[in-house]
Amino acid sequence: MSEENTEELVALAAEAYVYGYPLVHDLSMVQDFIHTGFGSLPPAPFNHFAHSGQTASPETHLVPFANDTVCSTAQLDLSGGPVLLHVPDTDGAYYVLQFVDVWTNNFAYVGHRATGTEAGDWLVVPPGWSGSVPDGVRGVIDAPTSVVSVIGRNALNGPDDMGRVRELQTQLALTHLEPGTHRTGLPAPDPDVPRSLRFFEQLRVWMADFPPSAADQAYQDRFQPLGLLEEGPSPYVSADPALVHALTKGLARGRARVEEAGRLAEAGGGWEMDPHLFDYNLDWHGVGTIDSPEWRIPDREVSYSARAVAARSEPWGIHGYEAVYAHTCRDADGEQLNGARSYTLRFERQPPVGAFWSVTTCDTQDHHPVENPAARYSVGDRTPGLIYGEDGSLTIHIQKERPADPSGAANWLPAPGGDFRSVLRLYEPGPEILDGTYEIPAVERSGER
């Protein structure tokens, strides 16, 4: 093989990595979830919900952690036919069920913003299904792939509200509509493939079992020279040395490309927020999604890079119109936030949201909450006992030690002793947040200790 042809094959392998990383990463997470669970979420087989029984604390080790919602998660297998999903009435309280296909497209939402909070049944159907919909079903959710992740979040109004949330969790139900064989695991890559080529073997096997949209399939066909479209026995067990060289070099180049794109996306100072991180879904817009140009990346090849960055940084993240997370590690002077100092975050007017907002702090190393004597890990518009200014403003005091004055103590958000970051979560953000008209106030230094 000539040097020119080798370089072309390396470049193609790098493109295949960027294109296929979300699929491989997603299904690896699905597999891990089924067998070992995530943090406080126990493992659960296909078509069963797993429920977290707690919010984030220093012991939960969920990244990124959230203290204002409680998670329920299910992996759906639709290979044996549709699944009927029952959701309970939350009596106006915020919740969302987010539906993610194996290519990491958010293709449907059920919940407060999207469909309301009353009880109902939803039929989740596999690609190409044409059966009869039972009476009383509120709607049909067309899945782009036969495996789907359902990520649920129930708002929690403090520790005393956990009983209500747990009762709602018990009422979430999944049942098979038709008799059929449902898988117990994912298609297995050939175990004899060398470890250095395992990524491409996983991609080959899983692309065949979970085909993408027609437009993506046309792009995917370009990877024929890499062996990714081969059926049957793996071409990577005894691959040609030139192909092995191109794949391993291309994988390293593709990985570096995704990591660099992620660093560029995170660069900057002050509050950083990207409401459009998940706009790479160009083909599947079902129940509860917004199918309009401002929520779609216009260039398909650019969308593959954006999808890979999102899968690496925020797997199973949510569209900006449902929720946005802003974060900062720096104060108004551009200095790293550190528990050796005291800070204030003053909202002249509260963030315009349709549901609720909250601010949390976490360490910069693992992004975990840090133990504090008040066991308080977030402050927001639902925090009881906050003291507001006469003009309606709200000043949050962010520091390691409890403030001495009563108003400061009431509005205290404990901070770690060392470097930390602050995260502002905005559920159902208003137009002013999404278009940048609303400016999030800077974290101001208020003193040294």
C-alpha positions in Angstrom: 0.0 0.0 0.0 1.4 3.4 -1.0 2.1 6.1 1.6 -0.6 8.2 0.0 -3.2 5.4 0.3 -2.1 4.7 3.9 -2.7 8.3 4.9 -6.1 8.3 3.2 -7.0 5.2 5.2 -5.7 6.8 8.5 -7.8 9.9 7.8 -10.9 7.7 7.1 -10.3 5.8 10.3 -10.2 9.1 12.3 -13.5 10.1 10.7 -15.0 6.8 11.6 -13.9 7.2 15.2 -15.6 10.6 15.4 -18.7 9.4 13.7 -18.9 6.1 15.7 -17.7 7.1 19.2 -21.3 8.1 20.4 -22.7 4.7 19.4 -19.9 2.7 21.1 -19.9 4.9 24.2 -23.7 4.8 24.5 -24.0 1.1 24.2 -21.1 0.5 26.6 -23.0 2.7 29.1 -26.2 0.7 28.5 -24.3 -2.6 29.1 -22.7 -1.2 32.3 -26.1 0.0 33.5 -27.7 -3.4 33.0 -24.9 -5.2 34.8 -23.7 -2.9 37.5 -25.9 0.3 37.6 -24.6 3.9 38.0 -23.9 5.4 41.4 -27.1 5.2 43.5 -29.0 3.7 40.5 -29.0 -0.1 40.9 -28.6 -2.4 37.9 -31.8 -3.4 36.1 -32.5 -5.6 33.1 -34.0 -4.4 29.9 -37.6 -3.0 30.2 -37.4 -2.3 33.9 -36.9 1.0 35.7 -34.1 1.5 38.2 -34.7 4.3 40.8 -32.4 6.3 42.8 -33.5 6.7 46.4 -31.5 9.8 47.1 -30.3 13.1 45.8 -26.6 13.9 45.4 -24.3 13.9 48.4 -20.6 13.4 48.9 -21.3 9.6 49.0 -23.2 9.2 45.8 -20.3 9.9 43.4 -22.5 10.8 40.5 -20.9 13.0 37.9 -22.3 15.6 37.2 -24.3 15.5 40.4 -27.7 17.3 40.9 -29.3 17.9 44.2 -32.7 19.1 43.0 -33.9 16.1 41.0 -34.1 12.3 41.6 -33.3 9.9 38.8 -35.2 7.0 37.3 -33.7 5.2 34.4 -34.7 2.3 32.1 -33.1 0.6 29.1 -35.8 -0.4 26.6 -35.5 -3.3 24.3 -38.0 -3.2 21.5 -36.7 -6.1 19.4 -39.6 -8.2 20.6 -42.2 -5.5 20.0 -43.6 -2.3 21.5 -43.5 -1.4 25.2 -46.3 0.4 27.0 -45.1 3.1 29.4 -47.3 4.3 32.2 -46.6 7.6 33.9 -48.3 8.8 37.1 -50.0 12.2 37.8 -47.4 14.4 39.5 -50.0 17.1 40.3 -48.2 19.9 38.6 -44.7 19.0 39.9 -41.8 19.1 37.4 -40.6 15.8 35.9 -39.2 14.8 32.5 -38.7 11.4 30.8 -36.0 11.8 28.1 -35.8 9.2 25.3 -32.3 8.6 23.8 -31.5 6.3 20.9 -28.2 4.4 20.7 -26.7 7.1 18.5 -27.4 9.5 21.4 -30.2 11.4 19.7 -32.8 12.9 22.1 -35.8 12.0 20.0 -38.8 12.4 22.5 -39.8 13.9 25.8 -42.7 13.3 28.2 -43.2 15.5 31.1 -44.1 18.9 32.6 -42.9 21.0 29.6 -43.7 18.6 26.8 -46.9 16.8 27.6 -48.1 18.0 31.0 -48.2 16.3 34.4 -51.4 14.2 34.3 -51.3 10.4 34.3 -51.2 8.5 31.0 -50.0 5.7 28.9 -47.5 6.0 26.0 -46.7 3.3 23.4 -43.0 3.1 22.5 -42.6 1.3 19.2 -39.6 -0.1 17.3 -38.5 1.0 13.9 -40.9 -0.1 11.1 -43.7 -1.2 13.5 -47.2 -1.1 12.0 -49.5 -2.7 14.6 -52.6 -1.5 16.3 -52.5 1.1 19.1 -54.5 0.1 22.1 -57.4 2.3 23.2 -56.7 4.9 25.8 -53.0 5.4 24.8 -52.1 9.1 24.9 -49.6 8.9 22.1 -47.1 6.8 20.2 -43.3 7.3 20.6 -41.5 6.1 17.5 -38.0 4.9 18.4 -35.3 5.2 15.8 -33.5 2.2 17.2 -34.6 -1.0 18.9 -32.7 -0.1 22.1 -33.6 3.1 23.9 -32.5 4.8 27.1 -35.2 6.5 29.1 -33.7 9.0 31.6 -36.2 10.3 34.1 -35.9 13.2 36.5 -38.4 14.1 39.3 -38.1 17.5 41.0 -37.4 17.3 44.7 -38.5 20.0 47.1 -36.0 19.2 49.9 -35.4 16.0 51.9 -38.9 15.9 53.3 -40.2 15.6 49.8 -38.6 12.2 49.1 -41.6 10.2 50.1 -43.7 11.8 47.4 -41.1 11.2 44.8 -40.6 7.5 45.8 -44.4 7.0 45.5 -44.3 8.4 41.9 -41.3 6.1 41.1 -43.3 3.0 42.1 -46.0 4.0 39.7 -43.7 4.2 36.6 -44.4 1.0 34.7 -43.2 -0.8 31.6 -45.2 -3.7 30.1 -44.8 -5.6 26.8 -47.6 -5.0 24.4 -47.2 -8.2 22.4 -45.7 -11.6 23.2 -42.2 -11.8 21.8 -38.6 -12.6 22.5 -36.7 -9.8 24.2 -32.9 -9.8 24.3 -31.0 -10.1 27.6 -27.8 -8.5 26.3 -26.3 -6.6 23.4 -24.7 -8.2 20.3 -21.3 -9.3 21.3 -18.1 -8.3 19.4 -15.7 -11.1 18.5 -13.6 -11.8 21.6 -10.6 -12.8 19.5 -10.2 -9.3 18.0 -7.0 -7.6 19.4 -7.6 -5.1 22.1 -6.2 -2.3 20.0 -9.0 -2.9 17.4 -11.8 -3.5 19.9 -13.4 -0.1 19.3 -13.7 -0.7 15.5 -15.1 -4.3 16.2 -17.7 -2.9 18.5 -18.6 -0.2 16.0 -18.8 -2.8 13.2 -21.1 -5.1 15.1 -23.3 -2.4 16.6 -23.7 -0.4 13.4 -25.1 -3.5 11.7 -27.6 -4.1 14.5 -28.6 -0.5 15.0 -28.7 1.3 11.6 -28.8 5.1 11.6 -31.0 7.4 9.5 -30.8 7.1 5.7 -28.7 10.2 5.5 -26.2 9.0 8.1 -26.2 5.6 6.4 -25.0 7.2 3.2 -22.1 8.8 5.1 -21.4 5.5 6.9 -21.0 3.6 3.6 -17.7 5.5 3.1 -16.1 3.3 5.8 -16.2 0.1 3.6 -12.4 0.1 3.1 -12.0 -0.1 6.9 -13.9 -3.3 7.2 -16.7 -1.7 9.2 -19.4 -2.8 6.8 -18.3 -6.5 6.7 -20.9 -9.0 7.9 -20.2 -12.4 9.5 -16.8 -13.2 11.0 -14.7 -10.2 12.1 -12.2 -8.9 9.6 -10.1 -7.7 12.5 -9.1 -11.1 13.9 -6.3 -11.6 11.3 -6.3 -8.1 9.7 -3.7 -7.0 7.2 -0.8 -5.1 9.0 -1.4 -2.1 6.9 -5.1 -1.9 7.9 -4.1 -2.5 11.6 -1.6 0.4 11.3 -4.2 2.7 9.7 -6.9 1.8 12.3 -4.7 2.3 15.3 -3.3 5.5 14.1 -6.7 6.8 13.0 -8.2 5.9 16.3 -5.6 8.0 18.1 -6.1 10.9 15.7 -9.9 10.8 16.0 -9.7 10.6 19.8 -7.4 13.6 19.9 -9.8 15.5 17.6 -12.8 14.9 19.9 -10.7 15.9 23.0 -9.5 19.1 21.3 -13.0 20.0 20.2 -14.2 19.5 23.8 -11.5 21.7 25.2 -12.3 24.5 22.7 -16.0 24.2 23.7 -15.1 24.6 27.3 -12.6 27.5 26.9 -13.4 30.9 28.2 -14.1 32.7 31.5 -17.2 33.7 33.6 -20.3 31.6 33.3 -20.2 29.1 30.4 -23.3 27.7 28.9 -24.2 25.9 25.7 -28.0 25.5 25.1 -27.2 24.0 21.7 -24.8 21.2 22.8 -27.4 18.6 21.8 -28.6 20.1 18.5 -26.9 17.3 16.4 -30.2 15.3 16.1 -31.2 16.2 12.5 -33.6 13.3 11.7 -35.7 12.2 14.6 -38.2 14.6 16.2 -41.0 12.9 18.1 -43.2 13.7 21.0 -42.1 16.8 23.0 -39.2 17.8 20.8 -38.9 21.1 19.0 -38.3 20.6 15.3 -37.2 24.0 14.1 -34.0 25.3 12.5 -32.6 27.0 15.6 -32.4 23.6 17.3 -30.6 21.8 14.5 -27.0 22.0 13.3 -27.2 22.8 9.6 -24.1 20.9 8.5 -24.4 17.2 8.9 -20.6 16.5 9.1 -20.3 19.2 11.8 -23.1 17.5 13.7 -21.0 14.3 14.0 -18.2 16.2 15.8 -20.7 18.0 18.0 -22.3 14.6 18.8 -19.0 13.1 19.8 -18.1 16.0 22.0 -21.5 15.8 23.8 -21.2 12.0 24.3 -17.8 12.5 25.8 -18.6 15.4 28.1 -22.3 15.0 29.0 -23.6 11.6 28.0 -27.4 11.4 28.1 -27.6 15.2 28.3 -30.8 17.0 27.6 -31.8 19.6 25.0 -31.4 23.3 26.0 -35.1 24.0 25.7 -35.7 21.5 28.5 -32.8 22.4 30.8 -29.6 24.3 30.7 -26.6 24.0 33.0 -24.2 27.0 33.3 -21.0 26.6 35.2 -18.0 28.7 36.2 -14.7 28.2 38.0 -13.9 31.9 38.2 -15.0 35.0 40.1 -15.7 38.5 38.6 -11.9 39.2 38.5 -11.1 36.1 36.6 -9.6 34.3 39.6 -10.2 30.7 40.4 -13.0 30.2 43.0 -11.4 28.9 46.2 -12.8 28.2 49.7 -10.1 30.4 51.2 -12.3 33.4 50.1 -15.9 34.4 50.6 -18.2 35.2 47.6 -21.6 36.6 46.9 -23.9 35.8 43.9 -26.5 38.6 43.7 -29.5 38.2 41.5 -31.2 41.5 40.9 -34.0 39.5 39.4 -34.2 35.7 39.4 -33.5 33.7 36.2 -36.6 33.5 34.0 -37.5 29.8 34.0 -40.7 27.9 33.4 -39.9 25.3 36.2 -37.2 26.1 38.7 -33.5 27.0 39.1 -30.7 26.2 41.6 -27.0 26.8 42.2 -24.6 24.1 43.5 -20.9 23.9 44.3 -18.5 21.0 43.8 -14.8 20.4 43.8 -12.9 20.9 40.6 -11.2 17.5 40.6 -14.1 15.0 40.6 -17.0 17.5 40.4 -18.4 15.9 43.6 -20.3 17.8 46.3 -18.4 18.4 49.4 -19.4 17.5 52.9 -20.6 20.4 55.0 -22.2 20.8 58.5 -25.5 22.1 57.0 -25.9 19.2 54.6 -26.9 21.8 52.1 -25.6 21.2 48.5 -27.8 23.6 46.5 -29.7 26.9 46.8 -32.5 27.9 44.5 -35.9 29.4 44.1 -37.5 26.5 46.1 -35.1 26.7 49.0 -37.1 27.4 52.2 -36.2 30.3 54.5 -34.2 32.5 52.0 -34.2 36.2 52.7 -34.8 38.5 49.8 -34.0 42.2 49.6 -36.8 44.8 49.7 -36.3 45.2 45.9 -36.8 41.5 45.3 -33.1 40.8 44.8 -31.5 37.6 46.2 -27.9 37.5 47.5 -26.4 34.0 47.9 -23.4 33.8 50.1 -20.9 31.2 48.9 -18.1 30.3 51.4 -16.8 27.4 53.4 -17.9 28.7 56.9 -21.4 29.6 57.9 -21.9 33.4 57.8 -22.3 35.1 61.2 -25.2 37.3 60.4 -28.7 35.6 60.2 -29.5 36.8 56.6 -26.2 35.5 55.3 -26.7 32.2 57.1 -30.1 31.8 55.6 -28.8 32.4 52.1 -25.6 30.3 52.6 -24.3 27.9 50.0 -21.4 26.0 51.5 -18.2 25.8 49.5 -15.3 23.3 49.6 -12.1 24.3 51.3 -10.0 24.4 48.1 -10.7 25.1 44.4 -14.3 24.7 43.3 -16.8 25.3 40.6 -20.4 26.6 40.7 -23.2 25.2 38.5 -26.4 27.0 37.8 -29.2 24.7 36.7 -32.1 26.2 34.8 -35.1 24.0 34.1 -37.4 25.1 31.2 -35.2 28.2 30.5 -37.0 31.2 29.2 -36.2 32.9 25.8 -34.0 35.5 27.6 -31.7 32.8 28.8 -31.6 30.9 25.5 -30.8 34.0 23.4 -28.4 35.5 26.0 -30.5 38.5 26.8 -30.6 37.5 30.5 -27.1 38.0 31.9 -26.1 35.7 34.7 -24.4 37.8 37.4 -20.8 37.2 38.2 -19.6 35.6 41.4 -18.1 38.5 43.4 -15.4 38.2 46.0 -16.6 39.5 49.3 -13.6 39.0 51.6 -10.5 37.0 52.6 -10.1 34.7 55.6 
